[in-house]
């Protein structure tokens, strides 16, 4: 048979199958734009500005609608009410993790971020319990963060107020905190292995947030047959995993079951006690993947938030001046900031919250999945359907945050200048898939930023009005632009 005829017949069958799949299940799902065969709605979505595309679709189809990324349907939740109803009121049904081929290929369903079912539940329970045992949210961890904040100040003072790109140094601090919890290691900022680890984690997040990665997740065949930045992601992940497996081997050799020191020790002890438990795969590969999850989340979200914060504080010197005035009044210059100070520093607390709201670090969170056939707002969502939650639509709700496009700590202050909580504050999502390190992240941001502002005046190399805070990418995470600045000791 002629090769051309075979190709035509094959393509025709694929088109018919795609149309049949989309039409047979369409009546069950929320409304949405008509998808094309195979590519779905991909041409109607701006991968460089997904939020604007979702906003436009919501105006036509409402707060719950369906998009096809390739041939697979994805239910999109837009706005606080829809997101809250799904992730909090129906938290069990929406607690699944959607399939992201770029992660599945390298992690194979292991770890905590991209595992499923009972394996995920057991892994998450172990992770949360162990992190709490190690002091998450307690004074033990606070001491480590304070110590790292002083190391950061020491490194920044070496610049002697000269222009520098702060992004690498800023990224080292949160990485060291999470490494101290996981590996019981505090690395010197000039340690070559540590620097390589930090750089590769940074590259991974940038690649994952790029438009190319969004395309690859929609059309996974590209991962196997096309060149592209995804190959660097796979290479970096293999390097990180190899590095961690060496550290795990060292832990095995020095393990004292009566005196565990860090996260890896606790996993190895649990592994020896429950080797027959099939719910959690107690392999060293699983442990390495779990640690990668914690490193990627624990390092990059805080690092990126701090970089954006520096840009915003330089762009709004009047806000910076108010924060530093509060620091001088409550803390002074001769002791380290602590978490108790936050209760007496409403403006600084509001500033940190506003940074997180404004930069929108995870615009659409990580894709969810319904764990069972689910009825939601009179729609029927079949088990296994992917769910995208627009956190941007929550953090930029104009009814809750007047003039949301403006950076204004007043969004979190009442009429008397007291700190005001908001249910719309979901920078790390909500429900059962919420980031396990949320409390650590809030602690790090407050202590790192107040310590920097206690010790330095921030100076931009350009006029504040010309500072560009536009993210390089806004895919899986918002990636800050490169910039230079001066840290002037005070």
N, C-alpha and C positions, 0 to 999 in steps of 0.2 A: 504493500500500500504506500502511496506517495506520502513522503514525510510531511509536506505542507497540509495534506488532507487530514493526517493524524493530529497535527497541531490544532487545526481548525475545529475538529470534532471534540478534542479534549477541552479547548477553551469554551466551546459552546456548552458542554456538559457542566463545566465549572460555573458558568454564568447562570444556567438554569437551576443548578443546585443552590447557588447563592440566593437567587430570587425566591426559590421555594422556601428556604430557611427563613428569610426575612419576612415573607408574607404569611407563613404558617404561624409564626409566633407574634406577629405584629399586634393583633387585637388584644393580647394579654398585657402588653406593656404601655407605659405612658406615651402620649403623642410625641412627635418629633419630625424633623425634616425627612423627606423621602430619601433613602440611601440608594446609592448606585451599586450595582453588583460588584462584589469583591472588595472595592475600595470604600464602600459605605459612604459616610458623610465627610470623608477626610479632606476633600477639596473645598468644603465649606467651612473648615476650621483653620484659623490662623495659628499655626503651631508656635509662632513667635509671640503671640498675644492671645493665649487661650481664654483668659478671663473675659476679654472683650467679646469674643465669639460666644461664650456662654451667656453673657449679659444680653446680647442680641437675641439669642434663641429663647431666653426666658421671657422676653417681652412678647414673643409670639406664642409660646407654648405653656407659659406659666412656670411655677417654681419646681415642678417635677416633669422632666421630659427625657426622651431617649435619643441617644446618638449612636451611630455605628462607626467604631474605629476599626476599619477593615470590615470583615464580615460579622464581627461580634458586637451584640448590642450592649450599651452601657447606659444605665439609668443615672441621670444627673440631678443632684439635689442643689437647689439654688435658694439662698436666703436662710436666715436664722431659724424660722419656724420649721422648715422642711428638714434642715440638717439636725436640729435638736430632736425633732420627732423621731427621726431614724436612728441616730447614734446614741441617744439617751433613753427615749421612751421605748424604742424597739432595739435596744442594744444587743441582745442575743442574736436576733435575726440578721442584723447588719454587721456582725463581728467577724465575718470571713475576710480573707485577704484575696484581692483580685490577682489574676495571673499577669505577671510582668515578665515576658520571655527573657529579657536581658538579665534579670535576677535569677530566674529559674534555671537558666543555663549554667550559671556559675555556682549558685548556692544549693540547687537541687532540693528545694523545699526544707532546708535545714535552717537553724537559727531561730530568731524570734520575729524578725520583721516580715518574713515572707513564708512562714510555715502555716500549716492549716490544721483544722480539726483538733482532736485530742492532743496531738503532738505539740501544737501551738499552746494549748491551754496549760499543759504540764510545764512546758518550757517557760512560759510567762510567769506561772506561779512560782517556779523555782527562782527565776531571775529577780522578781519583785521581793520575795522573801530574803534572798541572799543579799541584795543591795541594802535592804533595811537592816539586816544583821551587821553589815559592814558600815552602817552609820548614815545611810541616805536620809537626808532631812534632819540629821542630828548634829550635835556639836562636833562629833568625830570628823565628819566630812567638812564641816565649816572650818575647822583648824587647817585642813589640807588646802582648802580654797584660799584662805587668808595667807597661808605660806606661799602659795603659787602667785598670788597677787603681788606680794613683796618681791618675788623673783622677777616678775614681769616689770615692775617699777625699776628694779636694778638694771635690767637689760635696756630699758628705754632711756635711762639716764646715761648709758654709755654713748648714746647718740650726741650728747652735749648740745641738744637743741638744734642740730643741723637737719636738713631735709632728709627724709627716709621714707621708704615704702614699709608701713607698719604691718602689712598683712601677714607676713610669715611669723613674726614675733607674736602677734596677737593670736595666731592659730596655735602656737606652741602651748600657751597657758591652759586652755581647756583640754587639750590632748594629754598634757601631763597629769591633770586631775583624774581623768578617766583611766589613764594608765596606772596611776597609783592605786586605784580601786581594783582594777583587773589584774595587774601584774606585780603590784607592790614595788613598782619602780618609779623613781623620780629622775627624769633625764635632764642632763645639762643641755642648754639651748644650742650648744655647739657639737653635741654628740652626732656623729655622721649617720648612724643607724636611725636615730630618732628623727633627724632632719629628713632622711629619705622616707620614713614612715609618714610623717606629716605631709610631705609633698605629694605622695602617692594618694593619700586619702583626699587631699584637696583636688587632685586631678580627677579622681573618681566621681566626686560630687558634681564637678563642672561638666563632665561628660554626661552623667545621668540627667542633668537639667537641660541639656542641649536639645534643639529641635530634632536633630538626627536620631537621638535616642527615642523620642516620641514616635518617630516614623518606624524605627526598628521594632518597638513594642507592638505597633499595629500590624506590621508585616514581618513576623519573626524569621521568615526564610532569608531575609537580608543578613541576619546575624551569621549565617553559615556560608553565604556565597558572595558577600560584598565586602570590599575594604571599607574602613571607616574608623572613627574614634572608639567604637565599641570594642575593637580589638585591643586598644590600649587599656580600656577598662578591665577586660579579662586578664591582660598581662599584669596590671597593677594588683588586682585581687589575688592572683596566684602568688605574687611576691609577698603581699601582706599575710596571706594564709601560711606560706612557708615560714615566714618570720615568726608567726605566732605558734606554729607547731614546734619550732625549736624552743620557744619559751615554755610551752606546755611540757615538753620533754624534760627541761630543767626542773620544772615544778614536780614532775613525777619522781625524779631522783632525790629531791630534797624534802618531799612531803612529810609533814608531821601531822598525823590525823588528829592528834590531841590539841593542836594549836594552829588551825588554818589562818593564813595571813591575808588572803585575797580571794577574788571571785573564782579564779582557776582552781585554787586549793579546794574550795567548797564543792565545785563541780566534780573534781576527782574523787573526793570522799563520797559524794552521793553516788557516783558511778560504781564505786566498789561495794556500796551497800545495796544498790538496787540494779545490779547488772541484768537481772531477769525481767525488769520492767520494760515492756515493749512500747509503752506510750511515749516515753522519751528515749530517743536513740542516744545512749551514753557512749558515743564514739568520740575520739579525739577530733575527727573531722567536724562533727556537729559542734563541739566546743569551740573550735577555731572559727567556724561560721558565726556562732553566737557572739563571740568576742568582736568579730568584724562588724556585726550589727551595732554593737554598743559603741565601738570606736567611731563608725561613720556618723551615728546619731549624736553621740556625746561630744565629739570634737567639732563637727562642721556647723551644726545649727547655732552653737554658741559663738564660734569664731566669726561666722558670717554676720550674725546679729551685732556683735561688737564692732565690726568694720563699718556696717551701716550706721551704727550709733555714732561713731567718730565723725563720719561725714555729716550726719544730721546736726550734731552739736557744733561743728564748725560752720555749718550753713546758717544756724540760728544762734548766734552768740548771746543774744538776750536771754534765751532759755538756759544756756550753759552758765551764764553769770548767776542766775537764780539758783541753780543747782549747787554751784560752788559756794554761794552765800549760805545755803542751808547746811552744807558740809562743814563749813567753818563754824557755824553756830552750834551744831549738834555734836560733831566729832572733834573738830579742831585739826591741828597739823601733827600732833605728837603721838597718836595711837591709831591702830588699824581699825577700819570700819568693821562692824559686826552686824549680824542679822537683827539683833535687838534694836539697832539704830533705825531700821526701816520704819518701825512704828512711830518714830518721832520725826520722820522725814517724808511727809506726804507729797511734796513737789518732786523730790528725787524718785520716789516710788512711782509716781504718775508718769514721770519722764521715761523710766525703764519700760513701763507697760505700753506707753505710746510708741516707743521705738518698735516694740514687737508687733503692735497693731499696724503701724504705718508701713513697715517693710514687708509684712506678709510673707514670712520666710518659707512657708509651704502652701502655696496658693490653692492647690486642690488636694492637699494631704496626699496620702498614698492610696491608690484605688482599693475600695472595699469589695465585698462580695456577699450576697445573701446566702445564709447557711441552710435555708429551707425554702420551700414555696411560700411566698409572703404576700399577703394582701396589705397594700399600703395606699391609703387615700383612694380607695375604690379601684385601684389598679392591681393587676396580678403580676408579681415579679417571680419568675421561675427560679428554683434553686440553682446557684452557680452563676447568676447574672452579676456582672460587674457593676459597681456603684461608685460614681465620682461625686465627692462632696466639695462644693465651692466654698472654701474658707474665706476667700477674698470677699464674697458676697456678704459674709457675716461681719468680718472685721471692718468693712467699708459701708455698713448700713447707715444711711444718712439720718434715720430716725433716732438711732442710738448714739451715733457720733456725728453731730452737726459739722458740716464742711469736712467730710472724711478725707478729702484730698490734701488737707492742710495738716502739717505736723504740729500738734497742739496738746501738751500735757493736760490742759484743761478738760479734755475728754474724760479724764479719770479723777476729776476733782469736783466736789459739790460747791454750793454757793458760799460756804464758809472756808473753803480752801482745804477741806479734809479729803483724804483719799476715798474714792468711790469705786467699789467693785462693779463689774458688769458681766452678766451672763453671756454676753456676746464675745467676750474675750476668749478666743479659741485658737491661739497660735499653734498649739500642738495637737489640734483636733480634740475629740471628746469621745466618751464611751469606752468600750473594752479595748479598742485598738489605740487609745491615747498613748503618747510617748511615756515609757516607763521611767524616764529620767526627768520628768517635768519639774519636780521639786529641786533637783540638783541644778537644772538649767536656770531656774529663777534665782537661786542662791548665787550662782556664778555671775550672772549678769549684774546683780545688785552690787556684789562685793568687788568685782573687777572694775566696773565703771566708776564706782565711788572712789576706789583707791587711785585710779588714774587721774580723776578730776581733783582729788585731794593733793596730788603731787605735781601736776603739770597744767600749764596753760596750753590749749590746743591752738595751733596756728596753721592756717591753710596757706598754700602757695599761690592760690588764686583768690579773687574777690569772692566773698561768701555767696553772693548771688549767682556766681558762675559755677558753683560746685554742682556736679552732676551725680545724682544718686540713682540714676536709672540702672536696674540690674542688667548684667551682661546676658543672663538667661533667667527665665522664670518657669522652668519645667517642674521637675520633682522638687526643687528648692530654688529660691531666689539667690543668684550669685552676684555679689557686689562687684562694682568696677574696680580696676586698679587705680591707685592714687598715691600721692606723696604728701607729707605734712611734717610739721615740726612739733616736738614735745618740749616745751620750754619749762624747765624746773622752776617751782615757786618756793 
